[in-house]
Amino acid sequence: MENPISYEDLAYIIRPGEKKEFKCLLSVDLKPGSYRIKKDYFLEGSDPNLNTQEKSLYVEFEVKE
């Protein structure tokens, strides 16, 4: 089965205190309900171990009729 959801994998540098807005274009029609989007990111710092730590952010949203 083909996955109907696609995305571009872009890298952004976001410094402490900065904000970055990400637009998410969904290629499917969503039925009314609650959904969640996950965005993975990596920490960068002076500690080499931090460069390999993957973290995730989640945003919940609702589709209404």
C-alpha positions as CSV (number, residue, x, y, z in Angstrom):
1,M,0.0,0.0,0.0
2,E,1.3,3.4,-0.9
3,N,1.7,6.0,1.9
4,P,-0.4,9.0,0.9
5,I,1.5,11.4,3.3
6,S,4.7,12.9,2.2
7,Y,7.1,15.6,3.4
8,E,10.4,17.4,2.7
9,D,13.2,16.7,5.2
10,L,14.8,20.2,5.7
11,A,17.3,21.2,8.3
12,Y,17.0,24.5,10.2
13,I,19.2,26.0,12.9
14,I,17.2,27.5,15.7
15,R,19.2,29.3,18.4
16,P,18.0,29.6,22.0
17,G,15.2,32.2,22.3
18,E,14.4,32.1,18.5
19,K,11.2,30.8,17.0
20,K,10.6,29.0,13.8
21,E,7.2,28.3,12.2
22,F,6.7,25.1,10.2
23,K,3.8,24.8,7.8
24,C,2.5,21.3,7.3
25,L,0.7,20.6,4.1
26,L,-1.3,17.3,4.3
27,S,-1.9,15.5,1.0
28,V,-5.0,13.7,2.4
29,D,-8.4,14.8,3.4
30,L,-8.7,14.3,7.2
31,K,-12.0,13.3,8.8
32,P,-13.2,15.4,11.7
33,G,-11.3,14.4,14.8
34,S,-8.2,15.0,16.9
35,Y,-4.7,14.5,15.4
36,R,-1.1,14.9,16.4
37,I,2.0,15.8,14.3
38,K,5.5,14.7,15.4
39,K,8.6,16.7,14.6
40,D,12.1,15.2,15.4
41,Y,15.1,17.4,16.1
42,F,18.7,17.1,17.3
43,L,20.4,19.1,19.9
44,E,23.7,20.8,19.1
45,G,26.2,22.0,21.7
46,S,29.7,21.8,23.0
47,D,29.1,18.3,24.4
48,P,29.7,15.8,21.6
49,N,27.1,13.5,23.2
50,L,24.4,16.1,22.7
51,N,24.9,16.1,18.9
52,T,23.5,12.5,18.8
53,Q,20.5,13.0,21.0
54,E,17.3,12.9,19.0
55,K,14.3,14.6,20.6
56,S,10.7,15.0,19.5
57,L,8.1,17.7,19.6
58,Y,4.4,17.0,19.3
59,V,1.6,19.4,18.3
60,E,-2.1,18.4,18.6
61,F,-4.8,19.8,16.4
62,E,-8.4,19.2,15.7
63,V,-10.2,19.0,12.3
64,K,-13.9,20.2,12.5
65,E,-16.7,19.7,10.0
